Amino acid sequence: MPNAIDPKDRDFIKVEPHRNMNTVLEALTNELGIRMRKVEMEYSRRHRYVQEFEFMPGSDFHRDLDELEASRVELILQIDRRAKGLGGLFSEALEMDEDFVRVSFTDAEINQGVHSVADKLRITIQQFT
């Protein structure tokens, strides 16, 4: 930063996710093959600021999804379906191809591990594809 005491100082910090969030991220990326595209902080009137994770579908969902977004351990998944057929093209043109789905994980569910979390996420996503 130009106005800093020492503008050349680059003391970086590494921020690690909470273990619960790490389990969810591992379930999405390692188990479901969904790859992270970007992470942003966004302002929310209700929650002030939320961290939004944007993912691209992997092998299980590459034919059904354009994108998946998640925030917090209580996830709000934005399921953006891939256009299929004429009806799908109309839905996408009218922006009716997205659903917002709330998925919550208790500590007990998180403690069951990555496979259990991935199974719940897979079932939830498949309901909307």
MMTF fields as JSON, N, C-alpha, C and O atoms, coordinates in Angstrom:
{
  "mmtfVersion": "1.0.0",
  "mmtfProducer": "UNKNOWN",
  "numBonds": 515,
  "numAtoms": 516,
  "numGroups": 129,
  "numChains": 1,
  "numModels": 1,
  "chainsPerModel": [1],
  "groupsPerChain": [129],
  "chainIdList": ["A"],
  "bondAtomList": [4, 2, 8, 6, 12, 10, 16, 14, 20, 18, 24, 22, 28, 26, 32, 30, 36, 34, 40, 38, 44, 42, 48, 46, 52, 50, 56, 54, 60, 58, 64, 62, 68, 66, 72, 70, 76, 74, 80, 78, 84, 82, 88, 86, 92, 90, 96, 94, 100, 98, 104, 102, 108, 106, 112, 110, 116, 114, 120, 118, 124, 122, 128, 126, 132, 130, 136, 134, 140, 138, 144, 142, 148, 146, 152, 150, 156, 154, 160, 158, 164, 162, 168, 166, 172, 170, 176, 174, 180, 178, 184, 182, 188, 186, 192, 190, 196, 194, 200, 198, 204, 202, 208, 206, 212, 210, 216, 214, 220, 218, 224, 222, 228, 226, 232, 230, 236, 234, 240, 238, 244, 242, 248, 246, 252, 250, 256, 254, 260, 258, 264, 262, 268, 266, 272, 270, 276, 274, 280, 278, 284, 282, 288, 286, 292, 290, 296, 294, 300, 298, 304, 302, 308, 306, 312, 310, 316, 314, 320, 318, 324, 322, 328, 326, 332, 330, 336, 334, 340, 338, 344, 342, 348, 346, 352, 350, 356, 354, 360, 358, 364, 362, 368, 366, 372, 370, 376, 374, 380, 378, 384, 382, 388, 386, 392, 390, 396, 394, 400, 398, 404, 402, 408, 406, 412, 410, 416, 414, 420, 418, 424, 422, 428, 426, 432, 430, 436, 434, 440, 438, 444, 442, 448, 446, 452, 450, 456, 454, 460, 458, 464, 462, 468, 466, 472, 470, 476, 474, 480, 478, 484, 482, 488, 486, 492, 490, 496, 494, 500, 498, 504, 502, 508, 506, 512, 510],
  "bondOrderList": [1, 1, 1, 1, 1, 1, 1, 1, 1, 1, 1, 1, 1, 1, 1, 1, 1, 1, 1, 1, 1, 1, 1, 1, 1, 1, 1, 1, 1, 1, 1, 1, 1, 1, 1, 1, 1, 1, 1, 1, 1, 1, 1, 1, 1, 1, 1, 1, 1, 1, 1, 1, 1, 1, 1, 1, 1, 1, 1, 1, 1, 1, 1, 1, 1, 1, 1, 1, 1, 1, 1, 1, 1, 1, 1, 1, 1, 1, 1, 1, 1, 1, 1, 1, 1, 1, 1, 1, 1, 1, 1, 1, 1, 1, 1, 1, 1, 1, 1, 1, 1, 1, 1, 1, 1, 1, 1, 1, 1, 1, 1, 1, 1, 1, 1, 1, 1, 1, 1, 1, 1, 1, 1, 1, 1, 1, 1, 1],
  "groupList": [{"groupName": "MET", "atomNameList": ["N", "CA", "C", "O"], "elementList": ["N", "C", "C", "O"], "formalChargeList": [0, 0, 0, 0], "bondAtomList": [1, 0, 2, 1, 3, 2], "bondOrderList": [1, 1, 2], "singleLetterCode": "M", "chemCompType": "L-PEPTIDE LINKING"}, {"groupName": "PRO", "atomNameList": ["N", "CA", "C", "O"], "elementList": ["N", "C", "C", "O"], "formalChargeList": [0, 0, 0, 0], "bondAtomList": [1, 0, 2, 1, 3, 2], "bondOrderList": [1, 1, 2], "singleLetterCode": "P", "chemCompType": "L-PEPTIDE LINKING"}, {"groupName": "ASN", "atomNameList": ["N", "CA", "C", "O"], "elementList": ["N", "C", "C", "O"], "formalChargeList": [0, 0, 0, 0], "bondAtomList": [1, 0, 2, 1, 3, 2], "bondOrderList": [1, 1, 2], "singleLetterCode": "N", "chemCompType": "L-PEPTIDE LINKING"}, {"groupName": "ALA", "atomNameList": ["N", "CA", "C", "O"], "elementList": ["N", "C", "C", "O"], "formalChargeList": [0, 0, 0, 0], "bondAtomList": [1, 0, 2, 1, 3, 2], "bondOrderList": [1, 1, 2], "singleLetterCode": "A", "chemCompType": "L-PEPTIDE LINKING"}, {"groupName": "ILE", "atomNameList": ["N", "CA", "C", "O"], "elementList": ["N", "C", "C", "O"], "formalChargeList": [0, 0, 0, 0], "bondAtomList": [1, 0, 2, 1, 3, 2], "bondOrderList": [1, 1, 2], "singleLetterCode": "I", "chemCompType": "L-PEPTIDE LINKING"}, {"groupName": "ASP", "atomNameList": ["N", "CA", "C", "O"], "elementList": ["N", "C", "C", "O"], "formalChargeList": [0, 0, 0, 0], "bondAtomList": [1, 0, 2, 1, 3, 2], "bondOrderList": [1, 1, 2], "singleLetterCode": "D", "chemCompType": "L-PEPTIDE LINKING"}, {"groupName": "LYS", "atomNameList": ["N", "CA", "C", "O"], "elementList": ["N", "C", "C", "O"], "formalChargeList": [0, 0, 0, 0], "bondAtomList": [1, 0, 2, 1, 3, 2], "bondOrderList": [1, 1, 2], "singleLetterCode": "K", "chemCompType": "L-PEPTIDE LINKING"}, {"groupName": "ARG", "atomNameList": ["N", "CA", "C", "O"], "elementList": ["N", "C", "C", "O"], "formalChargeList": [0, 0, 0, 0], "bondAtomList": [1, 0, 2, 1, 3, 2], "bondOrderList": [1, 1, 2], "singleLetterCode": "R", "chemCompType": "L-PEPTIDE LINKING"}, {"groupName": "PHE", "atomNameList": ["N", "CA", "C", "O"], "elementList": ["N", "C", "C", "O"], "formalChargeList": [0, 0, 0, 0], "bondAtomList": [1, 0, 2, 1, 3, 2], "bondOrderList": [1, 1, 2], "singleLetterCode": "F", "chemCompType": "L-PEPTIDE LINKING"}, {"groupName": "VAL", "atomNameList": ["N", "CA", "C", "O"], "elementList": ["N", "C", "C", "O"], "formalChargeList": [0, 0, 0, 0], "bondAtomList": [1, 0, 2, 1, 3, 2], "bondOrderList": [1, 1, 2], "singleLetterCode": "V", "chemCompType": "L-PEPTIDE LINKING"}, {"groupName": "GLU", "atomNameList": ["N", "CA", "C", "O"], "elementList": ["N", "C", "C", "O"], "formalChargeList": [0, 0, 0, 0], "bondAtomList": [1, 0, 2, 1, 3, 2], "bondOrderList": [1, 1, 2], "singleLetterCode": "E", "chemCompType": "L-PEPTIDE LINKING"}, {"groupName": "HIS", "atomNameList": ["N", "CA", "C", "O"], "elementList": ["N", "C", "C", "O"], "formalChargeList": [0, 0, 0, 0], "bondAtomList": [1, 0, 2, 1, 3, 2], "bondOrderList": [1, 1, 2], "singleLetterCode": "H", "chemCompType": "L-PEPTIDE LINKING"}, {"groupName": "THR", "atomNameList": ["N", "CA", "C", "O"], "elementList": ["N", "C", "C", "O"], "formalChargeList": [0, 0, 0, 0], "bondAtomList": [1, 0, 2, 1, 3, 2], "bondOrderList": [1, 1, 2], "singleLetterCode": "T", "chemCompType": "L-PEPTIDE LINKING"}, {"groupName": "LEU", "atomNameList": ["N", "CA", "C", "O"], "elementList": ["N", "C", "C", "O"], "formalChargeList": [0, 0, 0, 0], "bondAtomList": [1, 0, 2, 1, 3, 2], "bondOrderList": [1, 1, 2], "singleLetterCode": "L", "chemCompType": "L-PEPTIDE LINKING"}, {"groupName": "GLY", "atomNameList": ["N", "CA", "C", "O"], "elementList": ["N", "C", "C", "O"], "formalChargeList": [0, 0, 0, 0], "bondAtomList": [1, 0, 2, 1, 3, 2], "bondOrderList": [1, 1, 2], "singleLetterCode": "G", "chemCompType": "PEPTIDE LINKING"}, {"groupName": "TYR", "atomNameList": ["N", "CA", "C", "O"], "elementList": ["N", "C", "C", "O"], "formalChargeList": [0, 0, 0, 0], "bondAtomList": [1, 0, 2, 1, 3, 2], "bondOrderList": [1, 1, 2], "singleLetterCode": "Y", "chemCompType": "L-PEPTIDE LINKING"}, {"groupName": "SER", "atomNameList": ["N", "CA", "C", "O"], "elementList": ["N", "C", "C", "O"], "formalChargeList": [0, 0, 0, 0], "bondAtomList": [1, 0, 2, 1, 3, 2], "bondOrderList": [1, 1, 2], "singleLetterCode": "S", "chemCompType": "L-PEPTIDE LINKING"}, {"groupName": "GLN", "atomNameList": ["N", "CA", "C", "O"], "elementList": ["N", "C", "C", "O"], "formalChargeList": [0, 0, 0, 0], "bondAtomList": [1, 0, 2, 1, 3, 2], "bondOrderList": [1, 1, 2], "singleLetterCode": "Q", "chemCompType": "L-PEPTIDE LINKING"}],
  "groupTypeList": [0, 1, 2, 3, 4, 5, 1, 6, 5, 7, 5, 8, 4, 6, 9, 10, 1, 11, 7, 2, 0, 2, 12, 9, 13, 10, 3, 13, 12, 2, 10, 13, 14, 4, 7, 0, 7, 6, 9, 10, 0, 10, 15, 16, 7, 7, 11, 7, 15, 9, 17, 10, 8, 10, 8, 0, 1, 14, 16, 5, 8, 11, 7, 5, 13, 5, 10, 13, 10, 3, 16, 7, 9, 10, 13, 4, 13, 17, 4, 5, 7, 7, 3, 6, 14, 13, 14, 14, 13, 8, 16, 10, 3, 13, 10, 0, 5, 10, 5, 8, 9, 7, 9, 16, 8, 12, 5, 3, 10, 4, 2, 17, 14, 9, 11, 16, 9, 3, 5, 6, 13, 7, 4, 12, 4, 17, 17, 8, 12],
  "groupIdList": [1, 2, 3, 4, 5, 6, 7, 8, 9, 10, 11, 12, 13, 14, 15, 16, 17, 18, 19, 20, 21, 22, 23, 24, 25, 26, 27, 28, 29, 30, 31, 32, 33, 34, 35, 36, 37, 38, 39, 40, 41, 42, 43, 44, 45, 46, 47, 48, 49, 50, 51, 52, 53, 54, 55, 56, 57, 58, 59, 60, 61, 62, 63, 64, 65, 66, 67, 68, 69, 70, 71, 72, 73, 74, 75, 76, 77, 78, 79, 80, 81, 82, 83, 84, 85, 86, 87, 88, 89, 90, 91, 92, 93, 94, 95, 96, 97, 98, 99, 100, 101, 102, 103, 104, 105, 106, 107, 108, 109, 110, 111, 112, 113, 114, 115, 116, 117, 118, 119, 120, 121, 122, 123, 124, 125, 126, 127, 128, 129],
  "secStructList": [7, 6, 6, 1, 1, 1, 6, 6, 7, 7, 7, 7, 7, 7, 7, 7, 7, 7, 2, 2, 2, 2, 2, 2, 2, 2, 0, 0, 0, 0, 0, 1, 7, 7, 3, 3, 3, 3, 3, 3, 3, 3, 3, 3, 6, 6, 6, 3, 3, 3, 3, 3, 3, 3, 3, 3, 7, 7, 6, 6, 6, 6, 6, 6, 3, 3, 3, 3, 3, 3, 3, 6, 6, 6, 3, 3, 3, 3, 3, 3, 3, 7, 7, 7, 2, 2, 2, 2, 2, 2, 2, 2, 2, 6, 6, 7, 1, 3, 3, 3, 3, 3, 3, 7, 7, 7, 2, 2, 2, 2, 2, 6, 7, 2, 2, 2, 2, 2, 2, 2, 2, 2, 2, 2, 2, 2, 6, 6, 7],
  "xCoordList": [0.843, 0.0, 0.892, 1.84, 0.602, 1.496, 1.62, 2.686, 0.596, 0.652, 1.044, 0.973, 1.449, 1.853, 3.189, 3.935, 3.49, 4.771, 5.914, 6.886, 5.791, 6.784, 6.032, 5.584, 5.884, 5.092, 5.632, 4.906, 6.906, 7.481, 7.287, 7.588, 6.789, 6.592, 5.443, 4.349, 5.707, 4.715, 4.583, 4.956, 4.061, 3.818, 2.464, 1.417, 2.507, 1.277, 0.777, 1.555, -0.521, -1.116, -1.901, -2.399, -1.998, -2.759, -3.987, -3.866, -5.151, -6.402, -6.906, -7.162, -7.047, -7.518, -9.012, -9.475, -9.758, -11.187, -11.379, -10.55, -12.482, -12.881, -12.993, -13.291, -12.763, -12.764, -14.09, -14.101, -15.211, -16.513, -16.596, -17.047, -16.152, -16.187, -15.201, -15.471, -14.075, -13.088, -13.663, -13.392, -14.448, -15.079, -16.041, -16.066, -16.826, -17.762, -16.995, -17.366, -15.924, -15.129, -14.484, -14.437, -13.988, -13.415, -14.478, -14.22, -15.672, -16.761, -17.083, -17.27, -17.146, -17.463, -16.34, -16.591, -15.109, -14.009, -13.437, -13.206, -13.206, -12.573, -13.562, -13.262, -14.723, -15.688, -16.599, -16.864, -17.082, -18.015, -17.312, -17.945, -16.03, -15.282, -15.653, -15.417, -16.226, -16.604, -15.4, -14.854, -14.981, -13.773, -14.111, -15.03, -13.342, -13.572, -13.096, -11.981, -13.942, -13.589, -13.111, -12.085, -13.843, -13.404, -14.122, -15.144, -13.556, -14.121, -14.192, -13.227, -15.348, -15.534, -16.23, -16.946, -16.016, -16.79, -17.848, -17.544, -19.097, -20.19, -20.979, -21.087, -21.532, -22.372, -23.77, -24.326, -24.324, -25.671, -26.394, -25.876, -27.562, -28.303, -28.601, -28.545, -28.914, -29.293, -28.099, -28.19, -26.976, -25.825, -24.616, -23.539, -24.764, -23.698, -22.752, -22.864, -21.833, -20.94, -20.968, -21.01, -20.943, -20.887, -19.746, -19.405, -19.184, -18.147, -18.823, -19.469, -18.67, -19.309, -18.251, -17.259, -18.492, -17.615, -18.315, -19.461, -17.637, -18.222, -17.498, -16.27, -18.282, -17.73, -18.198, -19.258, -17.401, -17.776, -18.03, -17.294, -19.071, -19.415, -18.312, -17.622, -18.166, -17.2, -17.885, -18.941, -17.286, -17.743, -19.175, -19.91, -19.603, -20.953, -22.034, -23.126, -21.743, -22.778, -22.48, -23.207, -21.442, -21.044, -22.124, -22.149, -23.0, -24.067, -25.306, -26.183, -25.382, -26.595, -26.446, -27.433, -25.243, -25.047, -24.115, -23.175, -24.397, -23.468, -22.558, -21.376, -23.132, -22.394, -23.066, -24.255, -22.302, -22.812, -22.146, -20.924, -22.936, -22.373, -22.772, -23.888, -21.867, -22.147, -21.579, -20.534, -22.278, -21.778, -22.145, -23.228, -21.268, -21.404, -21.513, -21.677, -21.422, -21.586, -23.049, -23.392, -23.918, -25.307, -25.287, -25.271, -25.287, -25.083, -26.364, -27.446, -26.218, -27.277, -26.701, -25.861, -27.162, -26.655, -27.471, -28.699, -26.812, -27.467, -27.206, -26.101, -28.233, -28.099, -28.53, -29.713, -27.579, -27.783, -27.694, -26.608, -28.886, -28.934, -28.487, -28.707, -27.859, -27.429, -28.659, -29.532, -28.722, -29.85, -29.828, -28.812, -30.979, -31.139, -32.434, -33.504, -32.343, -33.535, -34.118, -33.573, -35.236, -35.883, -36.399, -36.257, -37.001, -37.509, -36.402, -36.577, -35.259, -34.115, -33.579, -33.166, -33.588, -33.13, -34.048, -33.574, -35.366, -36.31, -36.128, -36.148, -35.951, -35.738, -34.494, -34.501, -33.425, -32.182, -32.347, -31.86, -33.028, -33.238, -34.063, -33.841, -35.022, -35.876, -35.319, -35.98, -34.096, -33.414, -34.247, -34.307, -34.887, -35.68, -34.952, -35.563, -33.668, -32.895, -32.08, -31.188, -32.382, -31.645, -32.587, -33.709, -32.113, -32.823, -31.873, -30.677, -32.407, -31.638, -32.114, -33.295, -31.192, -31.52, -30.689, -29.467, -31.36, -30.67, -30.345, -31.222, -29.09, -28.634, -27.868, -26.906, -28.3, -27.634, -26.958, -27.435, -25.843, -25.12, -24.952, -24.42, -25.402, -25.163, -23.727, -23.07, -23.248, -21.901, -21.815, -20.796, -22.892, -22.892, -22.737, -22.011, -23.42, -23.299, -21.892, -21.319, -21.336, -19.972, -18.997, -18.072, -19.207, -18.301, -18.379, -17.488, -19.43, -19.509, -18.506, -18.218, -17.983, -16.906, -17.299, -18.463, -16.283, -16.403, -17.374, -18.171, -17.32, -18.196, -19.663, -20.489, -19.988, -21.367, -21.858, -22.981, -21.018, -21.369, -21.545, -22.484, -20.654, -20.747, -22.036, -22.675, -22.428, -23.675, -24.877, -25.756, -24.924, -26.049, -26.064, -27.127, -24.896, -24.82, -25.235, -25.976, -24.763, -25.098, -26.613, -27.199, -27.236, -28.692, -29.437, -30.404, -28.987, -29.643, -29.526, -30.519, -28.341, -28.134, -28.918, -29.507, -28.934, -29.639, -31.14, -31.793, -31.692, -33.127, -33.485, -34.646, -32.502, -32.771, -32.145, -32.134, -31.621, -31.021, -31.915, -31.583],
  "yCoordList": [-1.173, 0.0, 1.242, 1.323, 2.184, 3.335, 4.177, 4.75, 4.281, 5.124, 4.351, 4.897, 3.117, 2.311, 2.804, 3.487, 2.451, 2.835, 2.286, 2.989, 1.022, 0.399, -0.217, -1.36, 0.524, 0.028, -1.249, -1.923, -1.596, -2.806, -4.032, -5.153, -3.824, -4.925, -5.812, -5.327, -7.104, -8.065, -9.223, -10.355, -8.943, -9.999, -10.621, -10.084, -11.761, -12.429, -13.31, -13.821, -13.474, -14.401, -15.442, -15.174, -16.617, -17.68, -17.943, -18.218, -17.859, -18.076, -19.469, -19.765, -20.313, -21.681, -21.742, -21.049, -22.557, -22.688, -23.453, -24.277, -23.162, -23.918, -25.387, -25.679, -26.307, -27.737, -28.184, -29.05, -27.618, -27.979, -27.539, -28.292, -26.305, -25.81, -26.588, -26.856, -26.95, -27.727, -29.082, -29.56, -29.696, -30.979, -30.813, -31.644, -29.741, -29.481, -29.221, -29.735, -28.425, -28.135, -29.401, -29.59, -30.268, -31.533, -32.415, -33.068, -32.428, -33.229, -32.748, -33.562, -31.433, -30.896, -31.153, -31.605, -30.867, -30.929, -32.328, -32.766, -33.037, -34.356, -35.478, -36.385, -35.43, -36.521, -36.34, -37.294, -35.103, -34.855, -34.351, -34.213, -34.079, -33.647, -32.266, -31.943, -31.454, -30.083, -29.201, -29.245, -28.396, -27.608, -26.154, -25.56, -25.607, -24.24, -23.282, -23.408, -22.329, -21.325, -20.029, -19.482, -19.534, -18.319, -18.193, -18.834, -17.347, -17.069, -15.556, -14.847, -15.072, -13.632, -13.328, -14.167, -12.137, -11.614, -10.702, -9.844, -10.893, -10.076, -9.495, -10.1, -8.307, -7.684, -8.287, -8.492, -8.565, -9.095, -8.275, -8.108, -7.771, -6.986, -7.814, -7.314, -9.073, -9.944, -10.371, -10.396, -10.71, -11.264, -10.334, -10.739, -9.129, -8.155, -8.581, -8.081, -9.482, -9.977, -11.497, -12.137, -12.053, -13.51, -13.849, -13.083, -14.994, -15.486, -16.428, -17.398, -16.137, -16.933, -17.733, -17.192, -19.028, -19.932, -20.287, -20.737, -20.089, -20.428, -21.643, -21.676, -22.638, -23.902, -24.194, -23.736, -24.955, -25.465, -26.96, -27.646, -27.466, -28.88, -29.805, -29.519, -30.919, -31.932, -33.049, -32.855, -34.202, -35.329, -35.742, -36.059, -35.748, -36.192, -35.259, -35.712, -33.978, -33.008, -32.157, -31.198, -32.468, -31.588, -31.482, -30.495, -32.452, -32.373, -31.657, -31.283, -31.465, -30.924, -29.508, -28.776, -29.102, -27.813, -26.915, -27.377, -25.609, -24.614, -24.155, -23.879, -24.077, -23.489, -23.87, -24.187, -23.835, -24.069, -23.063, -22.915, -22.353, -21.379, -21.767, -22.232, -21.578, -21.935, -20.887, -20.296, -20.658, -19.757, -20.304, -20.863, -20.151, -20.599, -22.114, -22.798, -22.644, -24.083, -24.433, -25.527, -23.492, -23.648, -23.142, -21.936, -24.069, -23.713, -23.245, -23.781, -22.253, -21.864, -22.154, -21.41, -23.237, -23.639, -22.962, -23.049, -22.303, -21.767, -22.777, -22.864, -23.535, -24.602, -24.051, -23.802, -23.867, -23.295, -24.441, -24.886, -24.911, -26.07, -25.726, -24.618, -26.694, -26.572, -26.7, -27.531, -25.892, -25.934, -27.241, -27.619, -27.929, -29.173, -29.07, -28.881, -29.19, -29.143, -27.747, -26.794, -27.632, -26.349, -25.726, -24.524, -26.559, -26.059, -25.504, -24.484, -26.177, -25.716, -24.39, -23.537, -24.219, -22.945, -21.801, -20.71, -22.038, -21.006, -20.691, -19.527, -21.729, -21.52, -20.68, -19.773, -20.99, -20.242, -18.8, -17.872, -18.607, -17.257, -16.408, -15.203, -17.039, -16.318, -16.344, -15.917, -16.852, -16.975, -17.753, -17.397, -18.817, -19.69, -21.022, -22.002, -21.055, -22.295, -22.369, -23.21, -21.489, -21.47, -21.702, -21.196, -22.469, -22.675, -22.354, -22.632, -21.769, -21.545, -22.556, -22.596, -23.368, -24.485, -24.365, -24.231, -24.414, -24.339, -25.751, -26.614, -25.978, -27.267, -26.995, -26.227, -27.626, -27.443, -28.734, -29.833, -28.575, -29.714, -29.513, -28.493, -30.475, -30.437, -30.871, -31.428, -30.612, -31.075, -32.593, -33.129, -33.285, -34.752, -35.209, -36.165, -34.526, -34.884, -34.608, -35.418, -33.463, -33.118, -34.158, -34.579, -34.57, -35.528, -36.914, -37.734, -37.196, -38.48, -38.535, -39.612, -37.388, -37.346, -36.871, -36.603, -36.782, -36.224, -37.03, -36.447, -38.358, -39.194, -38.953, -38.869, -38.843, -38.615, -37.242, -37.109, -36.238, -34.883, -34.87, -34.259, -35.537, -35.602, -36.296, -35.865, -37.36, -38.059, -37.144, -37.128, -36.383, -35.464, -34.369, -34.009, -33.844, -32.818, -33.392, -32.751, -34.589, -35.231, -35.421, -35.095, -35.941, -36.167, -34.847, -34.764, -33.826, -32.508, -31.934, -31.473, -31.959, -31.408, -32.191, -31.602, -33.51, -34.35, -34.072, -34.271, -33.628, -33.309, -32.137, -31.979, -31.318, -30.118, -30.126, -29.097, -31.275, -31.332, -32.11, -32.271],
  "zCoordList": [0.0, 0.0, 0.0, 0.782, -0.85, -0.999, 0.274, 0.5, 1.106, 2.299, 3.555, 4.656, 3.413, 4.561, 5.099, 4.398, 6.357, 6.95, 6.112, 5.837, 5.707, 4.83, 3.653, 3.743, 2.544, 1.413, 0.774, 0.043, 1.04, 0.459, 1.353, 0.942, 2.564, 3.505, 3.02, 2.733, 2.935, 2.438, 3.427, 3.117, 4.598, 5.585, 5.277, 5.638, 4.606, 4.212, 5.342, 6.147, 5.387, 6.334, 5.545, 4.451, 6.118, 5.476, 6.34, 7.534, 5.743, 6.46, 6.102, 4.935, 7.108, 6.916, 7.246, 8.151, 6.524, 6.847, 8.155, 8.541, 8.818, 10.008, 9.606, 8.448, 10.525, 10.191, 9.593, 8.718, 10.039, 9.455, 7.997, 7.134, 7.735, 6.359, 5.51, 4.339, 6.073, 5.335, 4.92, 3.818, 5.793, 5.466, 4.284, 3.376, 4.304, 3.194, 1.909, 0.854, 1.985, 0.783, 0.226, -0.989, 1.107, 0.657, 0.005, -1.006, 0.591, 0.017, -1.397, -2.302, -1.589, -2.913, -3.913, -5.03, -3.515, -4.479, -4.645, -5.772, -3.55, -3.645, -3.928, -4.704, -3.314, -3.458, -4.67, -5.402, -4.879, -5.983, -7.24, -8.287, -7.15, -8.331, -8.832, -9.996, -7.973, -8.34, -8.043, -6.941, -9.025, -8.815, -8.48, -9.044, -7.551, -7.114, -8.193, -8.7, -8.538, -9.542, -8.905, -9.309, -7.914, -7.232, -5.893, -5.646, -5.044, -3.731, -3.592, -3.877, -3.151, -3.0, -1.693, -1.147, -1.201, -0.079, -0.677, -1.505, -0.252, -0.766, 0.39, 1.456, 0.162, 1.179, 1.118, 0.038, 2.278, 2.396, 3.462, 4.566, 3.151, 4.145, 5.389, 6.513, 5.173, 6.284, 7.126, 8.354, 6.486, 7.195, 7.201, 7.639, 6.738, 6.565, 5.449, 4.33, 5.722, 4.675, 4.676, 5.728, 3.487, 3.354, 2.406, 1.504, 2.635, 1.738, 0.754, 1.152, -0.528, -1.563, -2.309, -2.798, -2.38, -3.108, -4.405, -4.394, -5.513, -6.815, -7.364, -7.439, -7.745, -8.215, -9.63, -10.055, -10.343, -11.659, -11.5, -10.79, -12.161, -11.984, -12.478, -13.457, -11.774, -12.164, -12.914, -13.516, -12.875, -13.687, -13.406, -14.342, -12.132, -11.813, -12.357, -12.699, -12.437, -12.762, -13.989, -14.246, -14.754, -15.859, -16.936, -17.672, -17.05, -18.05, -17.525, -18.303, -16.206, -15.6, -15.065, -14.999, -14.684, -14.032, -14.818, -15.464, -14.75, -15.252, -14.119, -14.326, -12.908, -11.81, -10.496, -10.463, -9.427, -8.085, -7.181, -7.216, -6.355, -5.434, -4.02, -3.789, -3.085, -1.698, -0.765, -1.04, 0.352, 1.377, 2.749, 2.925, 3.707, 5.096, 5.205, 4.196, 6.431, 6.612, 6.454, 6.004, 6.828, 6.41, 4.979, 4.731, 4.055, 2.661, 2.009, 2.251, 1.194, 0.281, -1.098, -1.604, -1.691, -2.993, -4.082, -4.086, -4.983, -6.17, -7.268, -7.804, -7.594, -8.579, -9.929, -10.16, -10.801, -12.129, -13.131, -13.502, -13.565, -14.458, -15.873, -16.361, -16.515, -17.897, -18.796, -18.546, -19.819, -20.764, -21.54, -22.123, -21.537, -22.296, -23.081, -22.501, -24.358, -25.197, -25.29, -24.733, -26.002, -26.252, -24.957, -24.735, -24.104, -22.827, -21.96, -21.295, -21.966, -21.195, -21.699, -20.913, -23.029, -23.6, -23.198, -22.882, -23.204, -22.772, -21.284, -20.884, -20.473, -19.042, -18.793, -17.961, -19.521, -19.353, -19.837, -19.191, -20.965, -21.498, -20.541, -20.425, -19.853, -18.907, -17.484, -16.538, -17.351, -16.066, -15.05, -13.874, -15.522, -14.664, -14.45, -14.023, -14.742, -14.646, -13.36, -13.237, -12.395, -11.149, -9.966, -9.938, -9.003, -7.751, -6.606, -6.688, -5.542, -4.331, -3.305, -2.959, -2.825, -1.945, -0.677, -0.734, 0.464, 1.751, 2.228, 2.28, 2.573, 3.09, 4.379, 4.392, 5.452, 6.742, 7.169, 6.886, 7.853, 8.404, 9.905, 10.343, 10.683, 12.118, 12.376, 11.497, 13.586, 13.939, 13.815, 13.378, 14.204, 14.115, 12.667, 12.394, 11.731, 10.308, 9.802, 9.075, 10.186, 9.772, 10.323, 9.627, 11.574, 12.207, 11.586, 11.807, 10.809, 10.11, 8.954, 8.433, 8.559, 7.576, 6.2, 5.9, 5.387, 4.039, 3.177, 2.442, 3.256, 2.418, 2.735, 1.826, 3.997, 4.422, 3.957, 3.47, 4.108, 3.66, 2.146, 1.637, 1.427, -0.043, -0.47, -1.429, 0.223, -0.119, 0.032, -0.83, 1.116, 1.33, 0.261, -0.245, -0.08, -1.13, -2.486, -3.231, -2.803, -4.079, -4.203, -5.236, -3.166, -3.174, -3.342, -4.099, -2.64, -2.721, -4.13, -4.693, -4.698, -6.048, -7.085, -7.991, -6.962, -7.949, -7.949, -8.974, -6.855, -6.797, -7.703, -8.081, -8.053, -8.83, -10.213, -10.889, -10.65, -11.982, -12.925, -14.099]
}
